[in-house]
Amino acid sequence: MRKDCMSTQKEFSRDSPYALIVRKREIFYRFFAILFIAFISPTVDYGVSITSGPFMIVLLISFLRTAIIWHGSMYIIIFCTTTFPIFKYPAKLLLIQLVLLSVFVILIESAEIVAMKYLVNAPLSDHDSKMLIFTSLLITFLISSIYASVSFFIQWKENLLRAQNLEKANLEAQYETLKAQVNPHFLFNSLNTLLSMVEGNDDAELYIENLSEFMRFILQNRDKQSILLEEELSVTNQYVYLQKSRFGQKFFVETKIPDQYLTCAIPPLTLQMLIENAIKHNEISHEHTLTIRIYVNNEEQLVVENNLKKKIDAEPSTGIGLKNIKDRYQYLFEKTIDIYESDTIFRVILPLPSQIS
């Protein structure tokens, strides 16, 4: 079956950034608003006097009704805004939100009407019941619009922060690239000259050609946010060839990617950075060869893993490379990468979205 490569939505979580709306001050106002609505409801909705016998029962039912509708509506909005970001799916967000809120309020309000009729024998006609449901819907939509506005503002703020983080990550990546570029025309001219000097030496010619193509890829794609996985694998093979010329039989890279995944998106030089990271932090010798595997797992995610034998005198890790990859995936695809490390294995799991930026 062909992989669709479509990005999935962010999962709903009560720990979502949108849960900022449950701050202490908001909780305080919410409690007294629920209490106020519940207190006036017996008289306004059912004509039950505060001095009458069933007032406390009606008050309790109204309080439960108001609290359930208020909190339920709040979490419906949180779920909708996290599942369907307003900047991507505005029409779908509005429609699903209205449907869920309407169904939820009608169910809870109907349960309240039944409880009032059977517990306190409230004389409610069909017209009265419909008006209660209609009024409850209006109040719910009014209060929900406040929460929706807060969620909109938070998403807008998050998008700005993601843009700033991506810009910072791109600047860091460009800086690292620029340090290695020197003068591009001078380097390519020098490589061409060197290639003519070693003519007849097949190994040297092949090495220089791969180095030239790798550097050309960096220059041509340095401003792109994402490329096809097929392109990424091509430049990765060139980088692997350069490293195998250095380490020989002490270094291996195994790649197994089915053709249906080659059109998926990936930030440029992601695989190269992960391979470089493995080389940087692991011992490579005849006793401890480094093997890197690149494959797609059962969850249709791209996996890059290597056996682990950390250098004794390795320089401290700055984590910039992995952070760069994390930031770009979060901003471009709203996805996260997973990192797993044991005593023998280091594994990075990358999503396979379809968007090309």
Residue pairs with C-beta under 8 A, 6 or more apart in sequence:
2 260
3 258
3 260
3 261
3 264
3 300
3 352
4 354
5 261
5 263
5 264
5 265
5 352
5 353
5 354
6 353
6 354
7 333
7 334
7 335
7 351
7 353
7 354
7 355
8 335
9 82
9 83
9 84
10 82
10 83
10 85
10 334
11 82
12 78
12 79
12 82
12 83
13 82
14 75
14 78
16 78
16 82
17 154
17 158
18 78
18 81
18 82
18 150
18 151
18 154
18 155
19 78
20 150
20 154
21 74
21 78
21 147
21 150
21 151
30 70
33 70
34 63
34 66
34 67
34 70
35 63
37 62
37 66
37 139
38 59
38 62
38 63
38 65
38 66
38 67
39 59
39 62
41 58
41 59
41 62
41 65
41 66
42 48
42 50
42 55
42 58
42 59
42 62
43 49
43 50
45 62
45 132
45 135
46 58
46 116
46 122
46 124
48 54
48 55
48 58
48 120
48 122
49 55
54 119
54 120
57 119
57 120
58 116
58 120
58 122
61 112
61 115
61 116
61 119
62 112
65 108
65 109
65 111
65 112
68 108
69 104
69 105
69 108
69 109
69 136
69 140
70 143
72 104
72 108
73 101
73 104
73 105
73 140
73 143
73 144
73 147
74 144
74 147
76 97
76 100
76 101
76 104
76 144
77 97
77 101
77 144
77 147
77 148
77 151
78 147
78 151
80 93
80 96
80 97
80 100
81 93
81 148
81 151
81 152
81 155
84 92
84 93
84 96
85 93
85 155
85 334
86 93
86 151
86 152
86 155
87 155
87 156
87 159
97 144
97 148
101 137
101 140
101 141
101 144
102 137
105 133
105 136
105 137
105 140
106 133
106 137
109 132
109 133
109 136
110 129
110 133
112 132
113 124
113 129
113 132
113 133
116 122
116 124
117 124
124 132
162 330
162 331
163 331
165 327
165 330
165 331
166 225
166 327
166 328
166 331
166 332
168 327
169 323
169 324
169 327
169 328
169 331
170 225
170 328
172 320
172 324
173 222
173 269
173 324
174 222
177 218
177 222
180 215
180 218
181 187
181 215
181 218
181 219
184 215
184 219
187 215
188 212
188 215
188 216
191 208
191 211
191 212
192 212
194 208
195 205
195 208
195 209
195 212
198 204
198 205
198 208
199 205
203 245
206 241
207 241
207 242
207 245
210 238
210 241
210 242
211 238
211 242
213 235
213 238
214 235
214 238
214 239
214 242
217 235
217 238
217 268
218 269
221 227
221 231
221 268
221 269
222 268
224 268
224 357
225 267
225 328
225 332
225 357
226 265
226 266
226 267
226 268
226 332
226 355
226 356
226 357
227 265
227 266
227 267
227 268
227 356
228 262
228 263
228 264
228 265
228 266
228 356
229 257
229 261
229 262
229 263
229 264
229 265
229 266
229 302
229 352
230 262
230 263
231 268
232 266
232 268
232 269
232 270
232 271
233 255
233 257
233 262
233 271
233 294
235 268
235 269
235 272
236 255
236 271
236 272
236 275
236 294
237 255
239 272
239 275
239 276
240 253
240 275
243 251
243 275
243 279
244 251
244 253
247 284
247 290
249 289
250 284
250 285
250 286
250 289
250 290
251 279
251 284
251 289
251 290
252 289
252 290
252 291
252 292
253 275
253 291
253 292
253 293
253 294
254 291
254 292
254 293
254 294
254 295
255 293
255 294
255 295
256 293
256 294
256 295
256 296
257 294
257 295
257 296
257 302
258 296
261 296
261 300
261 302
261 352
263 354
264 302
264 352
264 353
264 354
265 332
265 333
265 352
265 353
265 354
265 355
265 356
265 357
266 302
266 350
266 352
267 325
267 328
267 329
267 332
270 325
270 328
270 350
271 294
271 304
273 321
273 324
273 325
274 304
274 321
274 325
274 348
275 292
275 304
276 321
277 321
277 322
278 290
278 292
278 306
278 346
279 290
280 314
280 315
281 310
281 311
281 314
281 317
282 288
282 290
282 306
282 307
282 308
282 309
282 310
282 311
283 290
283 309
283 310
283 311
283 312
284 290
288 309
290 306
290 307
290 309
291 306
291 307
292 304
292 305
292 306
293 303
293 304
293 305
293 306
294 302
294 303
294 304
295 302
295 303
296 302
296 303
296 352
297 303
297 349
300 352
301 349
301 350
301 351
301 352
302 349
302 350
302 351
302 352
303 347
303 348
303 349
303 350
304 347
304 348
304 350
305 345
305 346
305 347
305 348
306 345
306 346
307 344
307 345
308 341
308 342
308 343
308 344
308 345
308 346
322 339
322 348
325 337
325 348
325 350
326 336
326 337
329 335
329 336
329 337
329 350
329 351
330 336
332 353
332 355
332 357
333 351
333 353
333 355
335 351
335 353
336 351
337 348
337 349
337 350
337 351
338 348
338 349
339 347
339 348
339 349
340 346
340 347
340 348
340 349
341 347
